[in-house]
Amino acid sequence: MKAREIRELTDAEIRARITEDGELLQKLYFNHAISEIESPAKIRMIRKDIARMHTILTERQSNSKNQ
């Protein structure tokens, strides 16, 4: 998910996506520990998406405090 797409979402939607992606990441880690998964790069991609969402939420919070 691109940062531009994330910025179009509301804070509540971003938090919901973080929760969903976090659960998916846990499942992928678990499946990867048991057996090989089809695309190990998917773990890295989801982890980066979660980090982007956290960054955008932090930016919004700091912008609201500064104004």
Secondary structure by P-SEA (a helix, b strand, c coil): ccaaaaaaccaaaaaaaaaaaaaaaaaaaaaaaaccccccaaaaaaaaaaaaaaaaaaaaaaaaaac
